[in-house]
Amino acid sequence: MKRNFFLIALLSLFVFQMNVVLAGAPKVVKKQIAQALAEAASTGTNAILVITDAKGVGLEEALAMATQTISAGSDALIAVVDRDADDNSELSLKYQMARYPLPYLVILSPSGTITGGAASGKISPEKFAEYLPTPAYNQVLAARAANSTSLVLVSPAGATDAAECLKKMDEAKATIKPLPVIVQVNADNVAERNFLRKMRYDENQKSSQIIVVNAAGQVVGTFDAGAAPASIAAASKTAAKGCGGCSSAKSCAGKKDEGCAK
């Protein structure tokens, strides 16, 4: 009787531990990729595409890197994509998968924007995790995908001018077509640190800042609570000069810029 009780208790503990492990494990899909990506996008979840072929050489190592990237960053769907499979032909063409050495990992935002890519083993999971878009960055990327401007309000702790900045942003918003997206970020939010770096936010600021990102994903202006709404609106219609605000590597002769919502 005691022996049976002990075995039942041991089995229950094992099942509990397995459930914990499975609950914390990232979701990995290998079929119906497009549907899985659409479902992830509907919940604002990023995705890591592990691009391979029918041979699957190095796939296990690439999957391990994807899993470790999520552990070092934030939750994401992992999708294993055989780029030569007929079911994946449309996806392969859309993201030009034929150009990549295999296996290759690509990070997708919910809006379908590629924010990072690397060959398996060529970058640490911790470094690769920096390319996982934050919630605020995903709002900017979604606006860009919709050909819209983003007005980003960044407020540090203790700032008392956030309400005034929002008022100016709302006034500017009414004159911008299509209507821009307003994104609010706490400057002290560690999870948004990489995003703020891309937005060229000055961490030494004591007051709130309005950062204007045009429809091409370029940072084109920074304002404070004293700015005129007309100036904010005018900035949204400009393009960044030179490579200081390029939105793609192609437009800057291969140079990448941290101020771009690429």
C-alpha positions, 0 to 999 in steps of 0.5 A: 500500500505504502509502495503504491502510494509512493509510486503514484506520488512520484508519477504525479511529480514527474507529470507536473515537472513535464507540464512546467517544462512544456508550458515554458517551451517555445512553440515550434511549427513545421507545417502550415507555416503561413497560418501559424504566422498569421495566428502569431501576428494576431496576438502581437507575437514575433516569429523566428524562421529557421530556414532549411531544406529537405536535407536538414543539415545543421537543423538541430543546432539552428533550432537550439539557437532559436530556442536560446534566443527566445530565452535571452529575449522575449517570447516568439513563435519558431517556424521551421521552413523547408524553402524547397517545399511546395507548401512554402513556395509563396513564403520562400519567394516573399522573403527571398529565402533562396539567397540564404546559406543554410540553415539560416534564422530570420526574425519577423515582426507581427507586421511581417517585417524582417528585423534581423537575420543570421546564419546558425552559429555566427552570432550568440543567442544573446546578441541575436535576441536584440533584434526581437522587436519590442512591443513599442517597436512593433507598433512603429513597424506596423505603422510603417507597413501601413504607410503611416507616421509614428509619433513616439512619446518617451517620458522618463520618471518624474517628467511632468510634461507628458500630458502637454506633449500628448496634447501637442501630438493629438493636435499634430495628428489631426493634420497628418494623413494618413492618421499617424500612430501614437506610441507611448514609452516609459524611458525607464523600461529596460525591455524597450532599451534597444528600441529607444536606441534605434529612436536615438533617444537621449537617456540623459533627458529629464523631460519628455520627448516627442520622436517623429518617425516618418512612413518610411521608418526614418527618425526625422525629428525630436521635439519637446513640450514647447513644440508647435503642432505644425512643426511636428506635422511638418517633420512627419512629411520629410525624409532623413538626409544622407545615411543618418536616417536610411530605412534600408541598407540598399539606400545607404550603400550597404550601411545600416543605421540604428535610427531606422525602423528597418 
